[in-house]
Amino acid sequence: MSSSLKLSDLVDFDQKTLLISALSIAFNPTFWNIVARREYRTHFLTRLFGGNRQAACYFLAATIFSLGLVRDFLYERALRHQPSHPLLSTDAATYVGYALIAAGNILVVSSTWALGITGTFLGDYFGILMDHMVTGFPFNLTDAPMYNGSTMAFLGSALVYGKPAGVLLTVWVFLVYKVALAFENPFTAEIYAKRERARKAGKKAL
Ligand SMILES: *[C@@H]1O[C@H](CO)[C@@H](O)[C@H](O)[C@H]1NC(C)=O
């Protein structure tokens, strides 16, 4: 009996649905960063909504949310086409999976609750800035509850389905979000630093 374990024994790389899921996972943050930065530079969405940046931001929020549903659908479809593994098909793995999905969703929903729709969905790029930094739950647990909660839910689904391919796609989610955060955090920080400089300049002018 061979004891060597190859990734290709655990994951069926010939399934196109696997690649499609990986592409949709990478597409979403790429899409919202390109759109949001373009909005920041040109206000093209706000102009599309007759100058109403609140409406424009809600439109982007609905688009991002819908893309998330498509991504989740493609992920679950990919998992259904993948082999299971006995180690992941135990009751314990299933319970841990459900717990991860529940905890991940609590992080996502509570951070949306704390930030509001425009605070969650890139309102800063539209010029809708938060008055204060939100520091309460879930931001006292993690500074990126949306991303971490979403990653936990991906891992949870992989365990509930008992599919090693899901664990692999979760690693991909983690990497994609890491790149997205490295790209977004300095940009958002600069938007707020700019407001701070403008406030200071305003005070001096008085
Ligand atoms: C975070 O805040 C919540 C609610 O304010 C509190 O119950 C919880 O203990 C806090 N957690 C940490 C790690 O500080």
The ligand as a Gaussian input file, in Angstrom:
#p B3LYP/6-31G(d) Opt

LIG

0 1
 C      -15.247000      43.013000      21.808000
 O      -16.402000      43.769000      22.086000
 C      -17.512000      43.002000      22.522000
 C      -18.753000      43.900000      22.596000
 O      -18.434000      45.210000      22.929000
 C      -17.174000      42.346000      23.860000
 O      -18.271000      41.601000      24.340000
 C      -15.975000      41.452000      23.651000
 O      -15.580000      40.884000      24.885000
 C      -14.812000      42.229000      23.039000
 N      -13.749000      41.277000      22.711000
 C      -12.466000      41.546000      22.926000
 C      -11.496000      40.482000      22.501000
 O      -12.086000      42.573000      23.418000

